[in-house]
Amino acid sequence: MNNPTPRTPAAQFAYRLSIAFIPPTIAAAVFALLVLAYEHGSLFHQAVVWIVATACAGGLQMVYVLYLRRMEQVSAYDVPERLQRTKPYLISAGFSLGGLMILLFLNASLFVWGLMWCFLVNTLLLNAINLRWKISAHMMGFTGPLVFLFPLFGWKLLWTLPLILLLGWSRVTLRAHTVSQVVAGALAGIALTLIQVWVIISAILPLMK
């Protein structure tokens, strides 16, 4: 982000927290756990799958936003202006689509390519919502991937609740979002990802047999 550094201690903490838990960071961590748990190929294969997944679910998007900021096409690195988010969202969806195709070619685990599918579709849905209302992408990017960790950790994932609340607080403190936008982002991340999981199981997997 390229916002002026907040001056109060609380705002400084919120600023650092908001940077630390950007969606690409969460994606990289979740994909690492999924690869370790479900990819049974060689170490090289696991590394390639993780690199592709991480790059296409957030890494390339970060590079693109940095480019947009350098070209002064967005006002800050977190793209605070709602109308400036359309192009980054659509490009992000394109990267996710490319990543999905590569992961399928690599015969990656269902959990890995399934999460990439969710990034693709949820980003398109996020863009559709953003055309009318500025929902929190930070919150969607945090809660959505947690759905894929439930088979691994079950209700132990409740320990992430304080982090979710802190992230929501940071976005409101920085005046990046309202409380309703933060809550909507958190709930939408879970709900939309669950819907995508249902679509994968009920519609996509039967077509792949």
C-alpha positions in Angstrom: 0.0 0.0 0.0 1.1 3.5 -0.7 -1.1 5.3 1.9 0.6 7.8 4.2 2.0 6.0 7.3 -0.5 6.3 10.1 0.7 8.3 13.1 -1.1 6.8 16.1 0.2 3.5 17.5 -3.2 1.8 16.9 -3.3 2.9 13.3 0.3 1.9 12.7 -0.5 -1.6 14.0 -3.5 -1.8 11.8 -1.5 -0.7 8.8 1.2 -3.4 9.4 -1.5 -6.1 10.0 -3.3 -5.1 6.8 -0.1 -5.5 4.8 0.9 -8.8 6.5 -2.5 -10.5 5.8 -3.0 -9.4 2.2 -4.8 -12.2 0.1 -1.6 -13.4 -1.7 0.1 -14.1 1.6 -2.9 -16.1 2.8 -3.1 -17.9 -0.5 0.6 -18.9 -0.4 0.3 -20.3 3.1 -2.9 -22.2 2.4 -1.5 -23.7 -0.8 1.6 -24.7 1.0 -0.5 -26.7 3.5 -2.6 -28.3 0.8 0.5 -29.3 -1.2 2.1 -30.9 1.8 -1.0 -32.7 2.7 -2.3 -33.9 -0.7 0.4 -33.8 -3.3 2.1 -37.2 -3.3 4.5 -36.8 -6.2 8.2 -36.0 -6.0 9.5 -33.0 -4.0 10.2 -31.3 -7.4 6.6 -31.9 -8.4 5.3 -30.5 -5.1 7.5 -27.4 -5.5 6.3 -26.7 -9.0 2.7 -27.1 -8.0 3.1 -24.7 -5.1 5.0 -22.1 -7.2 2.4 -22.2 -9.9 -0.5 -22.0 -7.4 1.1 -19.2 -5.4 2.1 -17.2 -8.5 -1.3 -17.4 -10.2 -3.4 -16.9 -7.0 -1.7 -13.8 -5.9 2.0 -13.3 -6.8 1.4 -12.2 -10.4 -1.5 -10.1 -9.3 0.8 -8.2 -6.9 3.3 -7.6 -9.6 0.5 -6.2 -11.9 -0.8 -3.9 -9.2 2.8 -2.6 -8.6 3.0 -1.9 -12.3 -0.4 0.0 -12.2 0.8 2.0 -9.3 4.1 2.9 -11.0 2.1 4.0 -14.1 -0.2 6.0 -11.7 -3.2 4.1 -12.9 -4.2 3.4 -9.3 -4.0 5.7 -6.4 -2.4 3.3 -4.0 -1.1 -0.3 -3.8 -4.2 -1.5 -2.1 -6.4 0.2 -4.8 -8.7 2.0 -2.4 -10.9 3.5 -5.1 -13.7 1.1 -6.0 -13.9 2.0 -9.6 -10.1 1.4 -10.0 -10.5 -2.2 -9.0 -12.3 -3.6 -12.0 -9.2 -4.0 -14.2 -7.0 -5.6 -11.5 -9.9 -8.0 -10.6 -10.4 -9.1 -14.2 -6.6 -9.5 -14.8 -6.4 -11.4 -11.5 -9.2 -13.8 -12.7 -7.2 -14.3 -15.9 -4.1 -15.3 -13.9 -6.2 -17.7 -11.9 -7.6 -19.3 -15.0 -4.1 -19.8 -16.4 -3.0 -21.3 -13.1 -6.0 -23.6 -13.1 -5.1 -24.9 -16.6 -1.5 -25.5 -15.6 -2.5 -27.2 -12.3 -4.8 -29.6 -14.2 -2.0 -30.3 -16.7 0.3 -31.1 -13.8 -2.3 -33.5 -12.4 -2.3 -31.5 -9.2 -4.5 -32.6 -6.3 -8.2 -31.9 -6.3 -7.7 -29.7 -3.2 -5.1 -27.6 -5.0 -6.8 -27.0 -8.3 -10.1 -26.8 -6.6 -8.9 -23.8 -4.5 -7.6 -22.2 -7.7 -11.1 -22.7 -9.3 -12.5 -20.9 -6.3 -10.0 -18.0 -6.6 -11.1 -17.7 -10.3 -14.8 -17.7 -9.8 -14.9 -15.8 -6.5 -12.7 -13.0 -8.1 -15.2 -12.7 -10.9 -18.1 -12.5 -8.3 -16.1 -10.0 -6.3 -15.7 -7.8 -9.3 -19.5 -8.0 -10.0 -20.2 -7.0 -6.4 -17.5 -4.2 -6.6 -19.4 -2.6 -9.5 -22.1 -1.6 -7.0 -20.5 -1.8 -3.6 -16.9 -1.9 -2.2 -16.8 -5.2 -0.3 -13.6 -6.2 1.5 -11.3 -8.3 -0.6 -9.0 -8.7 2.3 -11.6 -10.5 4.3 -12.8 -12.6 1.4 -9.1 -13.5 0.7 -8.7 -14.6 4.3 -11.9 -16.6 5.1 -12.4 -18.2 1.7 -9.3 -20.4 1.6 -9.9 -21.5 5.2 -12.8 -23.7 3.8 -10.2 -25.9 2.1 -8.3 -26.3 5.4 -11.3 -27.6 7.2 -10.7 -31.3 6.2 -7.2 -31.0 7.6 -7.9 -29.1 10.9 -11.6 -29.3 11.5 -12.9 -27.0 14.2 -9.3 -26.2 15.3 -9.6 -23.5 12.6 -11.5 -21.5 15.2 -8.1 -20.3 16.5 -8.0 -18.1 13.4 -11.1 -16.2 14.5 -9.0 -13.7 16.5 -6.9 -13.0 13.4 -10.0 -12.5 11.3 -11.4 -10.1 13.8 -8.1 -8.2 14.0 -7.9 -8.0 10.2 -11.4 -6.7 10.1 -10.6 -4.1 12.8 -7.5 -3.0 10.8 -9.5 -2.4 7.6 -12.1 -0.3 9.5 -9.4 1.5 11.5 -7.6 2.5 8.3 -10.9 3.6 6.9 -10.5 1.3 4.0 -13.9 -0.2 4.6 -17.0 0.1 6.8 -17.9 -2.5 9.4 -20.7 -3.8 7.1 -18.2 -4.2 4.2 -15.8 -6.1 6.4 -18.5 -8.4 7.7 -19.9 -9.0 4.2 -16.4 -9.8 2.9 -15.8 -12.4 5.7 -19.1 -14.1 5.2 -19.0 -13.9 1.4 -15.6 -15.6 1.4 -16.9 -18.6 3.3 -20.3 -18.8 1.5 -19.0 -18.3 -2.0 -16.2 -20.8 -1.5 -18.7 -23.4 -0.1 -20.8 -22.9 -3.2 -17.8 -23.4 -5.4 -17.0 -26.6 -3.6 -20.5 -27.8 -4.2 -20.2 -27.0 -7.9 -16.9 -28.8 -8.2 -18.3 -32.0 -6.5 -21.7 -32.1 -8.1 -21.0 -30.8 -11.6 -17.3 -30.6 -12.5 -16.0 -33.9 -11.2 -18.7 -36.0 -12.9 -17.7 -34.4 -16.2 -14.0 -35.2 -15.6 -14.7 -39.0 -15.2 
